[in-house]
Amino acid sequence: MNQGNGDVTAHGGRPDGTDDNSGDAGYVNNGYDGYEVRPGVPTADTYRRLRRATGLGDKLAEGAAIGLPNTWYGVTVHASPAPADGGTADGADPVGMGRIIGDGGCFFQIVDICVLPQHQGHGLGKRIMAALTAELERRAPAGAYVSLIADGDARHLYAKFGFTETAPASVGMAFMPRPAH
């Protein structure tokens, strides 16, 4: 289990990165299936709930409150029964999310990809990645470097979106500062 050091874990399908919607990498369900991917960032409480429930590990409330507003682009996934009028999801609490962080010009990192266990297997991880990569294609300058840390078999999902492993030329490294108490 990932203990949440900013890594990305694909919790939107099976462990090998596949899902029930095995079409192309740009899969977007245009028909209402009870899920809606919306641009935006969850509240700090929702963010922490999703990370805990999906095994990404918790983040302190203070850190979430500081970090979330600095998201370059984010999406949340909402679930609800199909509305009677054929509209969209009713604003139910998010069941998944994904974010892009970075400096907005040279470097970007995809983080916090997760879907609650009871909503996995519906292609939601793929839909989150499709939304994030579409925004990068739309707004990120040419030559920008986009990275992520793939936990376990999540690399299979990310490969569908053009991500390649960097090792042995480079390897991911992490550092977690300790409070100066």
PyMOL CGO cylinders between C-alpha atoms (Angstrom):
from pymol import cmd
from pymol.cgo import CYLINDER

trace = [
    CYLINDER, 0.00, 0.00, 0.00, 1.26, 3.44, -0.92, 0.3, 1, 1, 1, 1, 1, 1,
    CYLINDER, 1.26, 3.44, -0.92, 1.61, 5.67, 2.09, 0.3, 1, 1, 1, 1, 1, 1,
    CYLINDER, 1.61, 5.67, 2.09, 1.00, 8.83, 0.12, 0.3, 1, 1, 1, 1, 1, 1,
    CYLINDER, 1.00, 8.83, 0.12, 4.22, 10.68, -0.61, 0.3, 1, 1, 1, 1, 1, 1,
    CYLINDER, 4.22, 10.68, -0.61, 2.72, 12.37, -3.64, 0.3, 1, 1, 1, 1, 1, 1,
    CYLINDER, 2.72, 12.37, -3.64, 2.76, 9.21, -5.71, 0.3, 1, 1, 1, 1, 1, 1,
    CYLINDER, 2.76, 9.21, -5.71, 0.07, 8.38, -8.20, 0.3, 1, 1, 1, 1, 1, 1,
    CYLINDER, 0.07, 8.38, -8.20, -1.84, 5.14, -7.92, 0.3, 1, 1, 1, 1, 1, 1,
    CYLINDER, -1.84, 5.14, -7.92, -4.39, 4.10, -10.51, 0.3, 1, 1, 1, 1, 1, 1,
    CYLINDER, -4.39, 4.10, -10.51, -7.35, 3.04, -8.47, 0.3, 1, 1, 1, 1, 1, 1,
    CYLINDER, -7.35, 3.04, -8.47, -9.75, 3.38, -11.37, 0.3, 1, 1, 1, 1, 1, 1,
    CYLINDER, -9.75, 3.38, -11.37, -9.68, -0.14, -12.75, 0.3, 1, 1, 1, 1, 1, 1,
    CYLINDER, -9.68, -0.14, -12.75, -8.10, -3.52, -12.25, 0.3, 1, 1, 1, 1, 1, 1,
    CYLINDER, -8.10, -3.52, -12.25, -4.57, -3.74, -10.79, 0.3, 1, 1, 1, 1, 1, 1,
    CYLINDER, -4.57, -3.74, -10.79, -3.02, -4.23, -14.22, 0.3, 1, 1, 1, 1, 1, 1,
    CYLINDER, -3.02, -4.23, -14.22, -4.36, -0.84, -15.36, 0.3, 1, 1, 1, 1, 1, 1,
    CYLINDER, -4.36, -0.84, -15.36, -7.14, -2.30, -17.49, 0.3, 1, 1, 1, 1, 1, 1,
    CYLINDER, -7.14, -2.30, -17.49, -10.80, -1.71, -16.87, 0.3, 1, 1, 1, 1, 1, 1,
    CYLINDER, -10.80, -1.71, -16.87, -14.26, -2.44, -18.18, 0.3, 1, 1, 1, 1, 1, 1,
    CYLINDER, -14.26, -2.44, -18.18, -13.88, 0.20, -20.89, 0.3, 1, 1, 1, 1, 1, 1,
    CYLINDER, -13.88, 0.20, -20.89, -10.89, -1.14, -22.77, 0.3, 1, 1, 1, 1, 1, 1,
    CYLINDER, -10.89, -1.14, -22.77, -11.19, 1.21, -25.73, 0.3, 1, 1, 1, 1, 1, 1,
    CYLINDER, -11.19, 1.21, -25.73, -8.61, 3.78, -26.72, 0.3, 1, 1, 1, 1, 1, 1,
    CYLINDER, -8.61, 3.78, -26.72, -6.72, 6.00, -24.28, 0.3, 1, 1, 1, 1, 1, 1,
    CYLINDER, -6.72, 6.00, -24.28, -9.03, 8.93, -24.96, 0.3, 1, 1, 1, 1, 1, 1,
    CYLINDER, -9.03, 8.93, -24.96, -12.12, 7.10, -23.76, 0.3, 1, 1, 1, 1, 1, 1,
    CYLINDER, -12.12, 7.10, -23.76, -14.85, 9.45, -22.63, 0.3, 1, 1, 1, 1, 1, 1,
    CYLINDER, -14.85, 9.45, -22.63, -18.33, 8.16, -22.00, 0.3, 1, 1, 1, 1, 1, 1,
    CYLINDER, -18.33, 8.16, -22.00, -20.68, 10.61, -23.67, 0.3, 1, 1, 1, 1, 1, 1,
    CYLINDER, -20.68, 10.61, -23.67, -23.78, 8.76, -22.47, 0.3, 1, 1, 1, 1, 1, 1,
    CYLINDER, -23.78, 8.76, -22.47, -24.79, 9.18, -18.86, 0.3, 1, 1, 1, 1, 1, 1,
    CYLINDER, -24.79, 9.18, -18.86, -23.60, 6.16, -16.85, 0.3, 1, 1, 1, 1, 1, 1,
    CYLINDER, -23.60, 6.16, -16.85, -24.04, 7.54, -13.34, 0.3, 1, 1, 1, 1, 1, 1,
    CYLINDER, -24.04, 7.54, -13.34, -20.59, 9.19, -13.30, 0.3, 1, 1, 1, 1, 1, 1,
    CYLINDER, -20.59, 9.19, -13.30, -19.48, 12.66, -14.23, 0.3, 1, 1, 1, 1, 1, 1,
    CYLINDER, -19.48, 12.66, -14.23, -15.89, 13.93, -14.42, 0.3, 1, 1, 1, 1, 1, 1,
    CYLINDER, -15.89, 13.93, -14.42, -15.84, 17.61, -13.48, 0.3, 1, 1, 1, 1, 1, 1,
    CYLINDER, -15.84, 17.61, -13.48, -13.00, 20.13, -13.54, 0.3, 1, 1, 1, 1, 1, 1,
    CYLINDER, -13.00, 20.13, -13.54, -12.08, 21.34, -10.07, 0.3, 1, 1, 1, 1, 1, 1,
    CYLINDER, -12.08, 21.34, -10.07, -10.36, 20.46, -6.84, 0.3, 1, 1, 1, 1, 1, 1,
    CYLINDER, -10.36, 20.46, -6.84, -12.05, 18.73, -3.91, 0.3, 1, 1, 1, 1, 1, 1,
    CYLINDER, -12.05, 18.73, -3.91, -12.33, 20.34, -0.50, 0.3, 1, 1, 1, 1, 1, 1,
    CYLINDER, -12.33, 20.34, -0.50, -9.54, 19.51, 1.92, 0.3, 1, 1, 1, 1, 1, 1,
    CYLINDER, -9.54, 19.51, 1.92, -11.86, 17.18, 3.85, 0.3, 1, 1, 1, 1, 1, 1,
    CYLINDER, -11.86, 17.18, 3.85, -12.94, 15.33, 0.70, 0.3, 1, 1, 1, 1, 1, 1,
    CYLINDER, -12.94, 15.33, 0.70, -9.35, 15.15, -0.53, 0.3, 1, 1, 1, 1, 1, 1,
    CYLINDER, -9.35, 15.15, -0.53, -8.20, 13.57, 2.72, 0.3, 1, 1, 1, 1, 1, 1,
    CYLINDER, -8.20, 13.57, 2.72, -11.18, 11.16, 2.76, 0.3, 1, 1, 1, 1, 1, 1,
    CYLINDER, -11.18, 11.16, 2.76, -10.48, 9.96, -0.78, 0.3, 1, 1, 1, 1, 1, 1,
    CYLINDER, -10.48, 9.96, -0.78, -6.76, 9.49, -0.12, 0.3, 1, 1, 1, 1, 1, 1,
    CYLINDER, -6.76, 9.49, -0.12, -7.43, 7.47, 3.06, 0.3, 1, 1, 1, 1, 1, 1,
    CYLINDER, -7.43, 7.47, 3.06, -10.17, 5.33, 1.51, 0.3, 1, 1, 1, 1, 1, 1,
    CYLINDER, -10.17, 5.33, 1.51, -8.11, 4.43, -1.57, 0.3, 1, 1, 1, 1, 1, 1,
    CYLINDER, -8.11, 4.43, -1.57, -4.84, 3.60, 0.16, 0.3, 1, 1, 1, 1, 1, 1,
    CYLINDER, -4.84, 3.60, 0.16, -2.93, 6.69, -0.94, 0.3, 1, 1, 1, 1, 1, 1,
    CYLINDER, -2.93, 6.69, -0.94, -2.45, 7.61, 2.72, 0.3, 1, 1, 1, 1, 1, 1,
    CYLINDER, -2.45, 7.61, 2.72, -3.62, 10.64, 4.62, 0.3, 1, 1, 1, 1, 1, 1,
    CYLINDER, -3.62, 10.64, 4.62, -2.25, 14.16, 4.41, 0.3, 1, 1, 1, 1, 1, 1,
    CYLINDER, -2.25, 14.16, 4.41, -2.43, 16.66, 7.24, 0.3, 1, 1, 1, 1, 1, 1,
    CYLINDER, -2.43, 16.66, 7.24, -5.32, 19.12, 7.06, 0.3, 1, 1, 1, 1, 1, 1,
    CYLINDER, -5.32, 19.12, 7.06, -2.85, 22.03, 7.11, 0.3, 1, 1, 1, 1, 1, 1,
    CYLINDER, -2.85, 22.03, 7.11, -0.92, 20.65, 4.15, 0.3, 1, 1, 1, 1, 1, 1,
    CYLINDER, -0.92, 20.65, 4.15, -4.10, 19.98, 2.15, 0.3, 1, 1, 1, 1, 1, 1,
    CYLINDER, -4.10, 19.98, 2.15, -5.39, 23.50, 2.85, 0.3, 1, 1, 1, 1, 1, 1,
    CYLINDER, -5.39, 23.50, 2.85, -2.12, 25.00, 1.59, 0.3, 1, 1, 1, 1, 1, 1,
    CYLINDER, -2.12, 25.00, 1.59, -1.54, 22.67, -1.36, 0.3, 1, 1, 1, 1, 1, 1,
    CYLINDER, -1.54, 22.67, -1.36, -4.94, 22.23, -2.99, 0.3, 1, 1, 1, 1, 1, 1,
    CYLINDER, -4.94, 22.23, -2.99, -5.36, 25.87, -4.08, 0.3, 1, 1, 1, 1, 1, 1,
    CYLINDER, -5.36, 25.87, -4.08, -2.02, 25.55, -5.91, 0.3, 1, 1, 1, 1, 1, 1,
    CYLINDER, -2.02, 25.55, -5.91, -3.37, 22.82, -8.20, 0.3, 1, 1, 1, 1, 1, 1,
    CYLINDER, -3.37, 22.82, -8.20, -2.68, 23.69, -11.84, 0.3, 1, 1, 1, 1, 1, 1,
    CYLINDER, -2.68, 23.69, -11.84, -5.65, 21.59, -12.97, 0.3, 1, 1, 1, 1, 1, 1,
    CYLINDER, -5.65, 21.59, -12.97, -7.78, 19.01, -11.24, 0.3, 1, 1, 1, 1, 1, 1,
    CYLINDER, -7.78, 19.01, -11.24, -10.86, 16.88, -11.73, 0.3, 1, 1, 1, 1, 1, 1,
    CYLINDER, -10.86, 16.88, -11.73, -13.30, 15.14, -9.46, 0.3, 1, 1, 1, 1, 1, 1,
    CYLINDER, -13.30, 15.14, -9.46, -15.59, 12.24, -10.30, 0.3, 1, 1, 1, 1, 1, 1,
    CYLINDER, -15.59, 12.24, -10.30, -19.15, 12.35, -9.03, 0.3, 1, 1, 1, 1, 1, 1,
    CYLINDER, -19.15, 12.35, -9.03, -21.64, 9.49, -8.91, 0.3, 1, 1, 1, 1, 1, 1,
    CYLINDER, -21.64, 9.49, -8.91, -25.39, 9.60, -8.67, 0.3, 1, 1, 1, 1, 1, 1,
    CYLINDER, -25.39, 9.60, -8.67, -28.42, 7.83, -10.08, 0.3, 1, 1, 1, 1, 1, 1,
    CYLINDER, -28.42, 7.83, -10.08, -29.40, 8.95, -13.56, 0.3, 1, 1, 1, 1, 1, 1,
    CYLINDER, -29.40, 8.95, -13.56, -31.42, 12.14, -13.18, 0.3, 1, 1, 1, 1, 1, 1,
    CYLINDER, -31.42, 12.14, -13.18, -35.04, 11.90, -14.34, 0.3, 1, 1, 1, 1, 1, 1,
    CYLINDER, -35.04, 11.90, -14.34, -34.63, 14.92, -16.62, 0.3, 1, 1, 1, 1, 1, 1,
    CYLINDER, -34.63, 14.92, -16.62, -31.59, 13.45, -18.40, 0.3, 1, 1, 1, 1, 1, 1,
    CYLINDER, -31.59, 13.45, -18.40, -29.27, 16.01, -16.80, 0.3, 1, 1, 1, 1, 1, 1,
    CYLINDER, -29.27, 16.01, -16.80, -25.98, 15.45, -15.02, 0.3, 1, 1, 1, 1, 1, 1,
    CYLINDER, -25.98, 15.45, -15.02, -24.92, 14.12, -11.63, 0.3, 1, 1, 1, 1, 1, 1,
    CYLINDER, -24.92, 14.12, -11.63, -26.60, 15.89, -8.72, 0.3, 1, 1, 1, 1, 1, 1,
    CYLINDER, -26.60, 15.89, -8.72, -23.48, 17.09, -6.90, 0.3, 1, 1, 1, 1, 1, 1,
    CYLINDER, -23.48, 17.09, -6.90, -22.94, 14.01, -4.78, 0.3, 1, 1, 1, 1, 1, 1,
    CYLINDER, -22.94, 14.01, -4.78, -19.64, 13.80, -2.89, 0.3, 1, 1, 1, 1, 1, 1,
    CYLINDER, -19.64, 13.80, -2.89, -16.74, 12.94, -5.19, 0.3, 1, 1, 1, 1, 1, 1,
    CYLINDER, -16.74, 12.94, -5.19, -15.87, 9.26, -5.57, 0.3, 1, 1, 1, 1, 1, 1,
    CYLINDER, -15.87, 9.26, -5.57, -12.58, 9.93, -7.36, 0.3, 1, 1, 1, 1, 1, 1,
    CYLINDER, -12.58, 9.93, -7.36, -10.09, 12.65, -8.26, 0.3, 1, 1, 1, 1, 1, 1,
    CYLINDER, -10.09, 12.65, -8.26, -6.86, 13.53, -10.01, 0.3, 1, 1, 1, 1, 1, 1,
    CYLINDER, -6.86, 13.53, -10.01, -4.65, 16.62, -10.05, 0.3, 1, 1, 1, 1, 1, 1,
    CYLINDER, -4.65, 16.62, -10.05, -1.82, 18.24, -11.95, 0.3, 1, 1, 1, 1, 1, 1,
    CYLINDER, -1.82, 18.24, -11.95, 0.68, 20.29, -10.00, 0.3, 1, 1, 1, 1, 1, 1,
    CYLINDER, 0.68, 20.29, -10.00, 3.73, 22.18, -11.22, 0.3, 1, 1, 1, 1, 1, 1,
    CYLINDER, 3.73, 22.18, -11.22, 5.19, 25.50, -12.20, 0.3, 1, 1, 1, 1, 1, 1,
    CYLINDER, 5.19, 25.50, -12.20, 2.79, 26.05, -15.10, 0.3, 1, 1, 1, 1, 1, 1,
    CYLINDER, 2.79, 26.05, -15.10, 5.50, 26.28, -17.74, 0.3, 1, 1, 1, 1, 1, 1,
    CYLINDER, 5.50, 26.28, -17.74, 8.36, 23.81, -17.59, 0.3, 1, 1, 1, 1, 1, 1,
    CYLINDER, 8.36, 23.81, -17.59, 7.41, 21.04, -15.17, 0.3, 1, 1, 1, 1, 1, 1,
    CYLINDER, 7.41, 21.04, -15.17, 4.17, 19.28, -14.28, 0.3, 1, 1, 1, 1, 1, 1,
    CYLINDER, 4.17, 19.28, -14.28, 3.40, 16.25, -12.14, 0.3, 1, 1, 1, 1, 1, 1,
    CYLINDER, 3.40, 16.25, -12.14, 0.24, 14.16, -12.15, 0.3, 1, 1, 1, 1, 1, 1,
    CYLINDER, 0.24, 14.16, -12.15, -0.77, 13.23, -8.59, 0.3, 1, 1, 1, 1, 1, 1,
    CYLINDER, -0.77, 13.23, -8.59, -3.65, 11.92, -6.48, 0.3, 1, 1, 1, 1, 1, 1,
    CYLINDER, -3.65, 11.92, -6.48, -5.27, 9.65, -9.07, 0.3, 1, 1, 1, 1, 1, 1,
    CYLINDER, -5.27, 9.65, -9.07, -7.80, 7.62, -7.09, 0.3, 1, 1, 1, 1, 1, 1,
    CYLINDER, -7.80, 7.62, -7.09, -11.28, 6.10, -7.20, 0.3, 1, 1, 1, 1, 1, 1,
    CYLINDER, -11.28, 6.10, -7.20, -13.15, 4.69, -4.21, 0.3, 1, 1, 1, 1, 1, 1,
    CYLINDER, -13.15, 4.69, -4.21, -13.04, 0.86, -4.22, 0.3, 1, 1, 1, 1, 1, 1,
    CYLINDER, -13.04, 0.86, -4.22, -16.81, 0.46, -4.63, 0.3, 1, 1, 1, 1, 1, 1,
    CYLINDER, -16.81, 0.46, -4.63, -16.65, 2.55, -7.85, 0.3, 1, 1, 1, 1, 1, 1,
    CYLINDER, -16.65, 2.55, -7.85, -13.66, 0.85, -9.44, 0.3, 1, 1, 1, 1, 1, 1,
    CYLINDER, -13.66, 0.85, -9.44, -13.97, -1.23, -12.60, 0.3, 1, 1, 1, 1, 1, 1,
    CYLINDER, -13.97, -1.23, -12.60, -15.99, 1.41, -14.50, 0.3, 1, 1, 1, 1, 1, 1,
    CYLINDER, -15.99, 1.41, -14.50, -13.08, 2.99, -16.38, 0.3, 1, 1, 1, 1, 1, 1,
    CYLINDER, -13.08, 2.99, -16.38, -12.97, 6.00, -14.07, 0.3, 1, 1, 1, 1, 1, 1,
    CYLINDER, -12.97, 6.00, -14.07, -9.17, 5.99, -13.70, 0.3, 1, 1, 1, 1, 1, 1,
    CYLINDER, -9.17, 5.99, -13.70, -8.94, 6.10, -17.49, 0.3, 1, 1, 1, 1, 1, 1,
    CYLINDER, -8.94, 6.10, -17.49, -11.48, 8.94, -17.63, 0.3, 1, 1, 1, 1, 1, 1,
    CYLINDER, -11.48, 8.94, -17.63, -9.53, 10.93, -15.01, 0.3, 1, 1, 1, 1, 1, 1,
    CYLINDER, -9.53, 10.93, -15.01, -6.29, 10.47, -16.95, 0.3, 1, 1, 1, 1, 1, 1,
    CYLINDER, -6.29, 10.47, -16.95, -8.01, 11.39, -20.23, 0.3, 1, 1, 1, 1, 1, 1,
    CYLINDER, -8.01, 11.39, -20.23, -9.24, 14.66, -18.70, 0.3, 1, 1, 1, 1, 1, 1,
    CYLINDER, -9.24, 14.66, -18.70, -5.85, 15.52, -17.20, 0.3, 1, 1, 1, 1, 1, 1,
    CYLINDER, -5.85, 15.52, -17.20, -3.83, 14.74, -20.31, 0.3, 1, 1, 1, 1, 1, 1,
    CYLINDER, -3.83, 14.74, -20.31, -6.33, 16.60, -22.52, 0.3, 1, 1, 1, 1, 1, 1,
    CYLINDER, -6.33, 16.60, -22.52, -5.81, 19.73, -20.38, 0.3, 1, 1, 1, 1, 1, 1,
    CYLINDER, -5.81, 19.73, -20.38, -2.03, 19.32, -20.61, 0.3, 1, 1, 1, 1, 1, 1,
    CYLINDER, -2.03, 19.32, -20.61, -2.31, 19.04, -24.40, 0.3, 1, 1, 1, 1, 1, 1,
    CYLINDER, -2.31, 19.04, -24.40, -4.50, 22.12, -24.47, 0.3, 1, 1, 1, 1, 1, 1,
    CYLINDER, -4.50, 22.12, -24.47, -2.56, 24.44, -22.13, 0.3, 1, 1, 1, 1, 1, 1,
    CYLINDER, -2.56, 24.44, -22.13, 0.94, 23.22, -21.32, 0.3, 1, 1, 1, 1, 1, 1,
    CYLINDER, 0.94, 23.22, -21.32, 3.72, 24.83, -23.37, 0.3, 1, 1, 1, 1, 1, 1,
    CYLINDER, 3.72, 24.83, -23.37, 5.53, 22.70, -25.94, 0.3, 1, 1, 1, 1, 1, 1,
    CYLINDER, 5.53, 22.70, -25.94, 8.50, 20.94, -24.38, 0.3, 1, 1, 1, 1, 1, 1,
    CYLINDER, 8.50, 20.94, -24.38, 7.05, 20.88, -20.86, 0.3, 1, 1, 1, 1, 1, 1,
    CYLINDER, 7.05, 20.88, -20.86, 8.12, 17.84, -18.82, 0.3, 1, 1, 1, 1, 1, 1,
    CYLINDER, 8.12, 17.84, -18.82, 5.22, 15.87, -17.33, 0.3, 1, 1, 1, 1, 1, 1,
    CYLINDER, 5.22, 15.87, -17.33, 6.01, 13.20, -14.76, 0.3, 1, 1, 1, 1, 1, 1,
    CYLINDER, 6.01, 13.20, -14.76, 4.27, 10.88, -12.34, 0.3, 1, 1, 1, 1, 1, 1,
    CYLINDER, 4.27, 10.88, -12.34, 5.15, 8.07, -9.98, 0.3, 1, 1, 1, 1, 1, 1,
    CYLINDER, 5.15, 8.07, -9.98, 3.38, 4.85, -10.92, 0.3, 1, 1, 1, 1, 1, 1,
    CYLINDER, 3.38, 4.85, -10.92, 2.78, 2.42, -8.08, 0.3, 1, 1, 1, 1, 1, 1,
    CYLINDER, 2.78, 2.42, -8.08, 2.80, -1.25, -9.04, 0.3, 1, 1, 1, 1, 1, 1,
    CYLINDER, 2.80, -1.25, -9.04, 0.74, -2.21, -12.05, 0.3, 1, 1, 1, 1, 1, 1,
    CYLINDER, 0.74, -2.21, -12.05, -0.65, 1.33, -12.42, 0.3, 1, 1, 1, 1, 1, 1,
    CYLINDER, -0.65, 1.33, -12.42, 2.12, 1.81, -14.99, 0.3, 1, 1, 1, 1, 1, 1,
    CYLINDER, 2.12, 1.81, -14.99, -0.04, -0.12, -17.49, 0.3, 1, 1, 1, 1, 1, 1,
    CYLINDER, -0.04, -0.12, -17.49, -2.77, 2.52, -17.30, 0.3, 1, 1, 1, 1, 1, 1,
    CYLINDER, -2.77, 2.52, -17.30, -0.30, 5.40, -17.63, 0.3, 1, 1, 1, 1, 1, 1,
    CYLINDER, -0.30, 5.40, -17.63, 1.41, 3.75, -20.60, 0.3, 1, 1, 1, 1, 1, 1,
    CYLINDER, 1.41, 3.75, -20.60, -1.92, 4.01, -22.45, 0.3, 1, 1, 1, 1, 1, 1,
    CYLINDER, -1.92, 4.01, -22.45, -1.50, 7.79, -22.20, 0.3, 1, 1, 1, 1, 1, 1,
    CYLINDER, -1.50, 7.79, -22.20, 2.06, 7.86, -23.53, 0.3, 1, 1, 1, 1, 1, 1,
    CYLINDER, 2.06, 7.86, -23.53, 4.00, 7.71, -20.26, 0.3, 1, 1, 1, 1, 1, 1,
    CYLINDER, 4.00, 7.71, -20.26, 7.19, 5.64, -20.40, 0.3, 1, 1, 1, 1, 1, 1,
    CYLINDER, 7.19, 5.64, -20.40, 9.43, 4.35, -17.64, 0.3, 1, 1, 1, 1, 1, 1,
    CYLINDER, 9.43, 4.35, -17.64, 12.54, 6.48, -17.13, 0.3, 1, 1, 1, 1, 1, 1,
    CYLINDER, 12.54, 6.48, -17.13, 14.77, 3.92, -15.38, 0.3, 1, 1, 1, 1, 1, 1,
    CYLINDER, 14.77, 3.92, -15.38, 17.62, 3.18, -15.59, 0.3, 1, 1, 1, 1, 1, 1,
    CYLINDER, 17.62, 3.18, -15.59, 18.47, 6.60, -17.05, 0.3, 1, 1, 1, 1, 1, 1,
    CYLINDER, 18.47, 6.60, -17.05, 16.69, 8.27, -14.14, 0.3, 1, 1, 1, 1, 1, 1,
    CYLINDER, 16.69, 8.27, -14.14, 14.82, 7.05, -11.09, 0.3, 1, 1, 1, 1, 1, 1,
    CYLINDER, 14.82, 7.05, -11.09, 12.19, 8.63, -8.88, 0.3, 1, 1, 1, 1, 1, 1,
    CYLINDER, 12.19, 8.63, -8.88, 13.39, 9.77, -5.48, 0.3, 1, 1, 1, 1, 1, 1,
    CYLINDER, 13.39, 9.77, -5.48, 11.55, 11.27, -2.52, 0.3, 1, 1, 1, 1, 1, 1,
    CYLINDER, 11.55, 11.27, -2.52, 12.25, 13.29, 0.60, 0.3, 1, 1, 1, 1, 1, 1,
    CYLINDER, 12.25, 13.29, 0.60, 9.82, 14.02, 3.43, 0.3, 1, 1, 1, 1, 1, 1,
    CYLINDER, 9.82, 14.02, 3.43, 10.91, 16.91, 5.68, 0.3, 1, 1, 1, 1, 1, 1,
    CYLINDER, 10.91, 16.91, 5.68, 10.37, 16.59, 9.41, 0.3, 1, 1, 1, 1, 1, 1,
    CYLINDER, 10.37, 16.59, 9.41, 8.94, 19.49, 11.39, 0.3, 1, 1, 1, 1, 1, 1,
    CYLINDER, 8.94, 19.49, 11.39, 11.62, 21.49, 13.22, 0.3, 1, 1, 1, 1, 1, 1,
    CYLINDER, 11.62, 21.49, 13.22, 10.18, 21.05, 16.72, 0.3, 1, 1, 1, 1, 1, 1,
]
cmd.load_cgo(trace, "trace")
